[in-house]
Amino acid sequence: MSISKRTLRKLPLALAVGLATLASQQAFSHGYIESPKSRSLMCSMGGGNLNANCGSIQWEPQSVEYRPDAQNHFGGKWCGGTFRECGPADGTIAAGGHNSYSPLNEQTATRWHKTTIKPGLQDFRWKYTAGHATAYWQFYITKKDWNPNQPLTRASFEAAPLLHEDFATSGHAKPVSQGSSTHRLNIPADRSGYHVILATWRIGDTDATFYQAVDVNIDNDGAGNGGTTPPAPEWNQIGAVQPEPLSVGDTVTLRAFAKTGQLNSISLKIENANQAQANNWPFLLAQKVNAADLGYKLGELNTTGDVVPNYGRNGIHVKADSKVVRVEVQKDQPSVPGSLGLTGLQDSYQIKDGKADLHFNAIAQGGEYQVKATVLNAKGETVAHQEAAPGNIPHFHIPLLKAEAGKHDLVVVATPKKGELLQQTHSFSLIAEPGNGGENPGEGENPGNAKYDFVFPDGLADYKAGTTVLAKDGNVYECKPFPASGYCKQWTPGSNQFEPGKGSHSGMAWDRK
């Protein structure tokens, strides 16, 4: 399914696969299940729009990491052992115990998209976005009689893992940045229908464990599980309509396409405040679609394999003989003003070999935009310029050649086909290369001209015990010995609790020199 929104109320919650990949490359943490696709990964993927309204995990599906600073601990306090003994509190398992990812904890039979698999041997693949030493991997499956409409708890899962694989005996190479590892699970023959498989990856060089919930439909020819889930589906899901609040006067249109062009369209206009509620209008739209002969159905599969309207998310389903290959969802919301947001930017960048690089995303809402970006130095001189291909969520990579230390402005302008021009300005500093002199725009002075290995966060992936950095507060910090050294490289602009001198848990990772 592809998505076209003439006017958008807020940031889309399902982005292109390329954008999700980019986000994982920019973040310095850590891993997710890419096959079958996990709940958090499908929250970050565009195209099919299969999981949405997921919150901030859409930007970093690799960061569901249970660690000491999690808000929700099993038993009420931090414990770094296995899932059965320790880990996130019941009801917060899918989010790794972190409130920032709490939308992942929502649990009903229809909330999440499911990947169909068979009983027996199945390969599950972890994708790594940053290297870590590994202690072990574990995989758990929900019980035969679990209730998919209750929050995930330890009682939801079998006591024994489907697989416990120690790093020392697995034969796998150490995971490295952008690497992966494959694990063969034996899916029980007595399971059928909807189940959750919980994958955990215990890190060897920190106290962290990564959690991934994988929603699957086990195709077991209708056997097992008391017949509470459908047999092998005759329907193929090609997309979904996701719930979001609308306003009176808004219109939602579905356009169905064959390989040769558009087949049909159907619209629902929001007439009152009750219809505008996030979960109500998708139900009404599904009723309207299913009453027509459009070559597809809108809703969720029930226990007899029928597609029925659902309050909330509604999948777009086709049969094998349908001419429909995609359905576009279009929302006309004339009352929504345009806006422009920038993500992925930092307050300062380190110059290396006379160069610096800007990576960021521009997110324009409220129409169809042409977005351009310009970098100017403190003298008012243009030092770089780039114009993106037409689109509302372009990624920019702007190399700054012959970079000079000092203050700079990034000016991003989004020009609509019609309507008001949008502009955002981000001010940042370029930091001189160590040993080359020049301006260092940190907040303080380096006391006593202490030597350091990096200007934080430059070289983050190489931080280890004994690494010294010049922090943004102007002081030099040294990475603590193992095992605390693993925290030194755990940093992103949106997750900075271990940042030297600044983060709430800086003292767990760093000693001031």
C-alpha positions in Angstrom: 0.0 0.0 0.0 1.2 3.5 -0.7 0.0 6.6 1.1 -0.8 10.0 -0.2 -1.9 12.8 2.1 -2.8 16.1 0.7 -2.8 17.7 4.1 -1.4 16.0 7.2 -2.4 16.7 10.8 0.8 15.5 12.4 4.0 13.5 11.7 3.2 10.3 9.8 3.8 7.3 12.0 4.8 5.0 9.2 7.9 6.1 7.2 9.7 4.7 4.3 12.0 1.7 4.8 14.9 3.8 3.7 14.2 6.4 6.3 14.0 3.7 9.0 17.4 2.3 7.8 18.9 5.7 7.9 17.7 6.3 11.4 19.3 3.1 12.6 22.5 4.1 11.0 22.6 7.4 12.8 21.6 6.1 16.2 24.3 4.3 18.2 22.1 1.5 19.5 21.6 -1.5 18.9 19.4 -4.3 17.4 16.0 -5.6 16.3 14.4 -8.7 14.8 14.2 -8.2 11.0 12.9 -11.6 10.0 10.1 -12.2 10.8 9.7 -8.4 11.3 9.2 -7.4 14.9 6.5 -5.1 16.3 8.9 -2.2 16.7 10.4 -2.7 13.2 7.0 -2.6 11.5 6.3 0.6 13.5 9.2 2.2 11.6 8.4 1.0 8.1 6.4 2.8 5.4 4.9 1.4 2.3 2.5 -1.1 3.9 1.7 1.1 6.9 1.1 -2.1 8.9 1.9 -0.8 12.4 1.3 2.9 13.3 0.5 5.1 16.3 3.6 3.6 18.0 5.2 6.7 19.4 8.9 7.5 19.3 10.0 3.9 18.6 9.2 4.6 14.9 12.5 6.5 14.8 14.6 3.8 16.5 13.2 0.3 16.4 16.7 -1.0 17.5 16.5 0.8 20.9 14.2 -1.4 23.0 16.9 -1.9 25.6 16.2 -2.9 29.2 18.9 -1.3 31.3 19.3 0.1 34.9 17.6 3.4 34.1 14.4 1.8 32.9 11.3 3.1 34.7 9.6 -0.3 35.2 11.6 -3.2 36.8 10.2 -6.7 37.5 10.0 -6.9 41.3 10.4 -3.2 41.6 14.2 -2.9 41.3 16.9 -3.4 38.8 18.0 -6.9 38.1 20.1 -8.0 35.1 19.4 -11.7 34.8 17.2 -13.6 32.4 13.7 -12.6 31.4 12.1 -15.1 33.8 14.1 -13.7 36.8 14.5 -10.1 35.9 13.8 -7.5 33.2 10.9 -5.2 32.5 7.9 -5.3 34.8 4.8 -7.3 33.6 2.8 -5.1 31.3 5.9 -3.3 30.0 7.7 -6.1 28.4 7.3 -5.1 24.8 8.7 -1.7 25.6 11.7 -2.9 27.6 10.4 -1.2 30.7 10.8 2.3 29.2 7.9 4.8 29.4 9.2 6.5 26.2 8.2 3.4 24.2 5.0 2.5 26.1 2.8 2.4 23.0 4.4 -0.9 22.2 2.8 -2.4 25.3 -0.8 -2.0 23.9 -2.1 -5.5 23.5 -5.3 -6.8 21.7 -6.0 -9.5 19.2 -6.3 -6.8 16.4 -3.8 -4.1 17.5 -0.6 -5.4 15.6 0.1 -6.8 12.2 1.0 -10.4 12.2 3.5 -12.4 10.0 2.2 -15.8 9.0 4.6 -18.7 9.8 4.4 -22.5 10.0 5.0 -24.8 12.9 8.4 -26.5 13.0 11.8 -25.0 12.3 11.8 -21.3 11.6 14.7 -18.9 11.2 14.7 -15.7 13.2 17.2 -13.0 12.4 18.6 -10.3 14.6 19.9 -7.2 12.8 22.6 -5.2 14.6 23.1 -1.4 14.2 26.0 -1.3 16.7 28.4 -3.9 17.8 28.3 -5.5 21.3 29.8 -8.5 22.9 27.0 -11.1 23.4 26.3 -13.2 26.5 23.3 -15.1 25.1 20.0 -15.0 23.1 16.7 -16.3 24.3 13.3 -16.8 22.6 10.0 -17.3 24.3 6.5 -18.1 22.9 3.1 -17.4 24.4 1.2 -20.2 26.0 -1.4 -22.2 24.1 -4.2 -20.7 26.1 -2.8 -17.1 26.4 -5.3 -14.2 26.2 -4.2 -11.8 23.4 -6.4 -9.0 24.9 -4.4 -8.7 28.1 -1.1 -7.0 28.6 1.9 -9.2 28.1 3.2 -10.7 31.4 5.5 -13.5 32.3 2.4 -15.7 32.8 1.6 -15.1 29.1 4.7 -17.0 28.1 6.0 -20.6 28.5 8.4 -20.9 31.3 11.1 -22.6 29.2 12.5 -20.7 26.2 12.1 -22.0 22.7 15.8 -21.4 22.3 18.6 -20.5 24.7 21.8 -19.9 22.8 25.0 -19.0 24.6 27.5 -16.8 22.7 30.3 -19.0 23.9 28.8 -22.2 22.4 26.7 -20.9 19.5 29.5 -20.6 16.9 28.3 -17.2 15.9 30.8 -14.4 15.2 30.7 -11.4 17.5 27.9 -9.1 16.2 29.3 -6.0 14.5 27.8 -2.8 13.3 25.3 -3.5 10.4 25.8 -7.3 11.0 23.2 -9.9 11.8 22.8 -13.4 13.3 20.3 -16.1 12.5 18.7 -18.4 15.1 16.6 -21.5 14.3 13.5 -22.0 16.5 11.2 -25.0 16.6 7.7 -23.6 16.7 5.5 -26.0 18.6 3.2 -28.2 16.6 0.3 -27.6 19.0 0.2 -23.8 18.4 -2.1 -22.1 15.9 -3.2 -18.6 15.2 -2.0 -15.5 16.9 1.0 -15.7 19.2 3.8 -13.4 20.4 7.4 -14.6 20.2 9.6 -12.6 22.6 13.3 -12.4 21.5 15.9 -11.2 24.1 19.6 -10.4 23.4 21.7 -10.2 26.5 24.7 -8.0 26.1 28.1 -9.1 27.3 29.8 -5.8 27.8 27.0 -3.9 29.6 24.1 -4.8 31.9 21.6 -4.3 29.0 19.2 -6.8 27.4 17.4 -5.9 24.2 13.8 -7.0 23.8 11.8 -7.6 20.7 8.1 -8.7 20.4 7.3 -10.5 17.2 3.6 -10.9 16.4 3.0 -14.0 14.3 0.0 -16.0 12.9 0.9 -19.7 13.1 -0.7 -21.4 10.1 -1.4 -24.9 11.4 -4.4 -25.8 9.3 -6.8 -24.8 12.0 -5.3 -27.3 14.6 -4.5 -26.4 18.1 -5.4 -23.4 20.2 -9.0 -24.5 20.5 -9.9 -23.1 17.1 -9.8 -19.5 18.5 -7.8 -18.3 15.4 -8.4 -18.6 11.7 -6.9 -21.4 9.6 -4.5 -20.7 6.7 -5.8 -17.3 5.4 -7.4 -17.1 2.0 -6.8 -13.3 2.4 -3.6 -11.5 1.8 -3.0 -8.3 3.6 -1.5 -5.5 1.4 -1.8 -2.6 3.8 -3.8 -1.0 6.5 -5.9 2.0 7.5 -4.5 3.4 10.7 -6.5 5.3 13.3 -5.9 9.0 14.1 -8.1 11.8 15.3 -9.8 13.7 12.5 -12.0 16.8 12.4 -15.5 17.5 11.2 -15.3 18.3 7.5 -12.3 16.0 6.8 -12.6 13.3 4.1 -10.9 10.0 3.9 -10.6 8.4 0.4 -9.4 5.0 -0.6 -8.2 4.5 -4.1 -7.7 0.9 -5.4 -5.2 0.2 -8.2 -4.5 -2.7 -10.5 -1.3 -3.1 -12.4 -2.8 -1.1 -15.3 -4.2 1.8 -13.3 -6.9 3.0 -10.9 -9.9 0.7 -10.5 -12.2 2.5 -8.1 -12.3 4.9 -5.2 -14.6 5.3 -2.1 -14.8 8.2 0.4 -16.0 8.9 3.9 -16.7 12.4 5.0 -16.6 13.2 8.7 -20.0 14.6 9.7 -19.7 14.9 13.5 -17.4 14.8 16.4 -18.2 11.1 17.2 -17.2 10.0 13.7 -14.0 12.1 14.0 -12.7 10.0 16.9 -9.6 8.0 16.0 -11.1 4.5 16.3 -14.6 5.3 15.0 -14.1 6.5 11.4 -12.0 3.5 10.4 -14.8 1.2 11.5 -17.4 3.3 9.5 -15.1 3.3 6.5 -14.7 -0.5 6.7 -18.4 -0.9 6.8 -18.8 1.2 3.7 -16.0 -0.6 1.8 -17.2 -4.1 2.6 -20.8 -3.3 1.5 -19.4 -2.4 -2.0 -17.8 -4.7 -4.6 -14.3 -3.1 -4.8 -12.0 -6.1 -5.1 -10.8 -5.9 -1.5 -12.1 -5.9 2.1 -11.3 -3.6 5.0 -11.1 -4.9 8.6 -9.5 -7.7 10.7 -9.8 -11.5 10.3 -12.1 -13.2 12.8 -11.8 -16.8 14.0 -13.6 -18.1 10.9 -11.4 -16.3 8.5 -13.8 -13.5 7.6 -12.7 -9.9 7.3 -14.9 -7.7 9.6 -14.7 -4.0 10.4 -12.7 -3.1 13.5 -12.7 -0.1 15.8 -9.1 1.1 15.3 -6.6 -0.4 12.8 -8.2 -2.1 9.7 -6.2 -4.2 7.4 -6.6 -4.0 3.6 -7.2 -7.6 2.4 -7.3 -9.1 -1.1 -7.9 -12.6 -2.4 -5.5 -14.3 -4.8 -7.8 -13.6 -7.8 -8.3 -9.9 -7.0 -7.1 -7.4 -9.6 -6.2 -5.0 -6.7 -2.5 -4.7 -6.1 -2.4 -1.6 -3.9 -4.8 0.8 -2.1 -3.9 4.4 -1.4 -5.2 6.2 1.6 -5.8 9.9 1.2 -6.9 12.3 3.9 -8.2 15.7 2.9 -8.0 17.9 6.0 -8.4 21.5 4.8 -8.4 23.0 8.3 -4.8 21.9 9.2 -2.0 24.5 8.9 1.4 23.6 7.4 4.4 23.0 9.5 8.1 22.1 9.1 10.2 20.0 11.5 13.9 19.0 11.5 15.2 15.8 13.1 18.7 14.3 13.6 20.6 17.6 14.0 23.2 18.3 16.7 24.3 21.5 18.4 27.9 21.0 17.4 30.0 19.0 14.9 33.6 18.1 15.0 35.8 19.0 12.0 37.8 16.1 10.7 40.4 16.5 7.9 39.0 19.9 7.2 35.5 18.6 6.6 32.2 18.1 8.5 28.9 16.4 7.6 25.3 17.2 8.3 22.7 14.4 8.3 19.1 15.3 9.0 15.5 14.8 8.0 13.1 17.6 7.0 9.4 16.8 7.7 6.9 19.1 6.0 3.2 18.8 6.8 0.2 20.5 5.2 0.6 20.0 1.5 3.1 18.9 -1.2 6.5 20.6 -0.8 9.8 21.3 -2.5 12.4 21.4 0.3 15.8 23.1 0.1 18.6 23.6 2.7 21.3 26.3 2.9 24.3 26.5 5.3 25.7 30.0 6.1 28.7 30.9 8.3 28.9 33.8 10.8 30.1 36.1 8.0 26.8 35.6 6.2 28.5 33.6 3.4 26.7 30.6 1.9 29.0 27.5 2.4 26.6 24.8 1.2 23.3 24.3 -0.5 21.1 21.4 -1.4 17.6 20.9 -2.9 15.7 17.7 -2.3 13.6 15.8 -4.8 9.9 16.6 -4.3 8.5 15.0 -1.2 7.4 15.7 2.3 10.1 13.8 4.3 13.4 14.2 2.5 16.8 13.2 4.0 19.7 15.6 3.6 23.4 14.8 3.7 25.3 18.0 3.3 29.1 17.8 3.3 30.8 20.9 4.5 34.1 21.2 2.6 36.9 23.5 3.8 35.0 23.7 7.1 36.0 26.5 9.5 35.3 26.4 13.3 32.6 28.8 14.5 28.9 29.4 14.5 26.8 28.5 11.5 23.1 28.5 10.5 21.2 25.9 8.6 18.2 27.4 6.9 15.6 24.9 5.5 12.8 26.2 3.4 9.7 24.2 2.2 7.9 25.7 -0.8 4.3 24.3 -1.3 2.5 24.0 -4.7 0.0 26.3 -3.1 -0.2 27.9 0.3 2.3 29.4 2.8 6.1 28.9 2.6 7.6 27.2 5.6 11.1 27.9 7.1 13.1 26.5 10.0 16.6 27.7 11.1 19.0 25.6 13.2 22.1 27.2 14.6 25.1 25.0 15.3 28.9 25.2 15.8 31.8 23.6 14.0 34.5 22.6 16.5 38.2 22.8 15.4 40.2 19.7 15.0 42.1 18.8 18.2 45.6 20.2 18.1 44.8 22.6 15.3 43.9 25.6 17.5 41.0 27.7 16.5 37.7 28.3 18.2 36.2 25.7 20.5 32.7 26.8 21.2 32.1 24.6 24.2 30.3 26.0 27.2 33.5 26.0 29.3 37.2 25.9 29.1 39.3 22.8 29.1 40.9 23.1 32.5 44.7 22.9 32.4 44.6 22.1 28.7 44.1 18.4 29.6 44.7 16.0 26.7 41.8 14.0 25.3 41.1 11.4 22.6 37.9 12.8 21.2 35.5 15.7 21.3 32.3 14.1 22.5 30.4 12.5 20.6 33.0 12.2 17.9 34.3 8.6 17.6 31.5 7.3 19.8 31.7 3.7 18.4 35.3 3.5 19.5 34.8 4.5 23.1 36.2 2.0 25.7 37.6 1.9 29.2 40.2 4.7 29.5 38.9 6.7 26.5 39.0 10.5 27.3 36.7 13.0 25.8 36.2 16.8 25.8 32.6 17.2 26.8 30.2 20.0 26.0 30.7 21.5 29.5 34.3 22.1 28.6 35.7 19.4 31.0 37.6 16.2 30.1 36.1 12.9 31.2 37.5 9.3 31.2 35.4 6.3 30.4 35.2 4.0 33.5 36.6 0.4 33.5 34.6 -2.6 32.4 31.7 -3.3 32.8 30.6 0.3 33.2 32.6 1.2 30.0 29.7 -0.2 27.9 27.6 2.8 28.9 30.1 5.3 27.4 29.0 4.6 23.8 25.3 4.6 24.6 24.2 8.0 23.4 21.9 9.5 20.8 20.6 13.1 20.6 17.3 11.8 22.0 18.7 9.4 24.6 21.6 11.2 26.4 21.4 10.0 30.0 25.0 8.7 29.8 26.4 11.9 28.2 29.6 13.0 30.1 29.0 16.0 32.3 25.4 16.4 31.1 23.4 13.2 31.4 21.4 12.1 34.4 23.6 9.0 34.7 26.9 10.4 33.6 28.6 9.2 36.8 27.8 5.6 35.9 30.0 5.8 32.8 32.5 8.7 33.2 35.0 10.1 35.7 35.9 13.8 35.4 39.7 14.3 34.9 
